[in-house]
Amino acid sequence: MSNPAATEQAVIKTAYGEMKISFWPDVAPKTVENFKKLAKEGFYDGTAFHRIIKGFMIQGGCPNTKEGASGMPGTGGPGYQVKAEFNKKAHVKGVISMARSAHPDSAGSQFFIVHGDAKFLDGQYTAFGQLTSGEDVLEKLAGVPTKGAEKSTPIDRVAIESIKIV
């Protein structure tokens, strides 16, 4: 009999469509559990992809991106941090990984989905799953017009309507 936790997927619903993610609990068990816990609590519902760099990644999961939230988008978290679980999974297109600050153990709720080859992140960020459907949605999201110094802030809000664990 298969382990149900290993077969659970995340469904990320956006105005551009849905993406499905399968998890790698074998290489990042605490990270997978944390992401699933936050999703089940509704933490991600109503947040936004606040950082988009075509050919690199799309980043979301910051509570400061909710409508009416205060605080700089990209600086928020769940109020705790998760120890890094660096592994041998490559940061290639469709891989989901935890965003963090300069400190390796500073990940909390923010994540990114790789849009291009980002192998330079391998072993430095916790990769914990992979897109199983919705690559067309990833393409649309990565192509959203951006502004700002880094040219990574979406001009129009790119909402994460919900993340459900199924």
Secondary structure as the mmCIF struct_conf table of DSSP 4:
data_model
#
loop_
_struct_conf.conf_type_id
_struct_conf.id
_struct_conf.beg_label_comp_id
_struct_conf.beg_label_asym_id
_struct_conf.beg_label_seq_id
_struct_conf.end_label_comp_id
_struct_conf.end_label_asym_id
_struct_conf.end_label_seq_id
HELX_RH_AL_P HELX_RH_AL_P1 PRO A 4 THR A 7
STRN STRN1 GLN A 9 THR A 14
TURN_TY1_P TURN_TY1_P1 ALA A 15 TYR A 16
STRN STRN2 GLY A 17 PHE A 23
TURN_TY1_P TURN_TY1_P2 PRO A 25 VAL A 27
HELX_RH_AL_P HELX_RH_AL_P2 PRO A 29 GLU A 41
TURN_TY1_P TURN_TY1_P3 GLY A 42 GLY A 46
STRN STRN3 THR A 47 ALA A 48
STRN STRN4 ARG A 51 ILE A 53
TURN_TY1_P TURN_TY1_P4 LYS A 54 PHE A 56
STRN STRN5 MET A 57 GLY A 60
HELX_RH_3T_P HELX_RH_3T_P1 PRO A 63 THR A 65
BEND BEND1 LYS A 66 LYS A 66
TURN_TY1_P TURN_TY1_P5 GLU A 67 GLY A 68
BEND BEND2 GLY A 71 GLY A 71
TURN_TY1_P TURN_TY1_P6 PRO A 73 GLY A 74
BEND BEND3 THR A 75 THR A 75
BEND BEND4 PRO A 78 TYR A 80
STRN STRN6 VAL A 82 VAL A 82
BEND BEND5 LYS A 88 LYS A 88
TURN_TY1_P TURN_TY1_P7 LYS A 93 GLY A 94
STRN STRN7 VAL A 95 MET A 98
BEND BEND6 ALA A 102 HIS A 103
TURN_TY1_P TURN_TY1_P8 PRO A 104 ASP A 105
STRN STRN8 ALA A 107 ALA A 107
BEND BEND7 GLY A 108 SER A 109
STRN STRN9 PHE A 111 VAL A 114
BEND BEND8 GLY A 116 GLY A 116
HELX_RH_3T_P HELX_RH_3T_P2 LYS A 119 LEU A 121
TURN_TY1_P TURN_TY1_P9 ASP A 122 GLN A 124
BEND BEND9 TYR A 125 TYR A 125
STRN STRN10 ALA A 127 SER A 133
HELX_RH_AL_P HELX_RH_AL_P3 GLU A 135 ALA A 142
TURN_TY1_P TURN_TY1_P10 GLY A 143 GLY A 143
BEND BEND10 VAL A 144 VAL A 144
STRN STRN11 THR A 146 LYS A 147
TURN_TY1_P TURN_TY1_P11 GLY A 148 LYS A 151
STRN STRN12 THR A 153 PRO A 154
BEND BEND11 ILE A 155 ASP A 156
STRN STRN13 ALA A 159 ILE A 165
#
